[in-house]
Amino acid sequence: MTELSTDLQKCVAMGELMRNHKITHSGGDELEFFIMTTYTDSAENVGLYHVDTPTTGDVLTSGTIPWRATTANMSWDLQEPALNSSDEVRLLRFADLKRASMRTSLAMRYEKNTWGKPATSADVVTPYGFDMWATYPAAFTAAGFVGVNPAGFTSGAGSVNSTTYPRWSNYYAQYSAIEQNDLVDTMCDVFYETNFESPIPGGNPIPDYSGGIQHAIYSNWTVCKALRHLARAQNDDLGADLMPYHLSALFNGVPVTPVPFLDDSKDEYSDLAAYDPLYFIDWGVMKFEFLSGWDQRESTKEAPNQHLVVTTHVDSRYNLACRDRRRLGLITLDTLC
């Protein structure tokens, strides 16, 4: 069987991201997380017979992320000729086709979810994607941590308001040309500005969801191809291989991974595809979080009022969660905002 069902060369979300960057929770009506937004300024320099003045304060706020459900299905009638054939190969091909169609639908839905976001907070069905956590301002004036509340979410990403807590923002910048002194310099700024570490030697004693720094960069083929040309131009020892970097150039040792869904030449693509985006993701603070037992859970049952029709459902309850937006970056063309 040959698969020609989609323009995308690959579905990065289901094929790679959701497999490599997920955790499971045992229960709960929603995901809750805590943020230390400031610190009690209790440290001081003192002399002999210093009189202590204990300092306390509210340094925490909390956020919530709802569970979202994604489903796909396949059905067959027990009377279908392929199921009543003595040809085992035909039977297997029938089953494989049904399952492949269902799982392709699921892969495409995950792809759309991952590289987007719900339109507004009124949408209580669509899962969060990168565009929920890595945002851009309504009007751009200067690069910095200006990726505040996502459009349509006045209470903020994860119900934490960036107006109230400005550090709950991602880094955003723009470029006009894929050149060393334009895009590449901007990428350097993003890498430096978002490289946060615990101020406490040896790591933060407060348990969090950080798995250490796990940088990743995602973009479209237009950007990746141009970056490969820049990399080749500065390396004179490439031999006869005309495509020495496979599909990715490296930036500070991190591959710039091409994502077909970010190419606006496809029949389906992301909202930001036309602006040649680069997503800087730290998987140490971002995960696909699943409710236990609901990571592509399969169930098969007889269809209602159709006793000869059998349906298999695949169901997931999950969401894409970020615990520290300061460790995310987004760069787009300067025509976006």
URSUL-V330160 format. One record per helix or strand of 3 or more residues. SS is the DSSP state (a for helix, b for strand). FROM is the first residue (numbers start at 1). LEN is the number of residues. Records with the same first field share a line. If there is no record, write none. Layout:
SS->FROM-LEN ; FROM-LEN
This chain:
a->12-9 ; 81-4 ; 88-27 ; 130-4 ; 157-3 ; 180-14 ; 221-13 ; 260-3 ; 273-3 ; 325-3
b->22-4 ; 30-7 ; 60-7 ; 68-10 ; 144-4 ; 170-6 ; 215-5 ; 254-5 ; 278-5 ; 286-6 ; 297-7 ; 306-17 ; 329-5
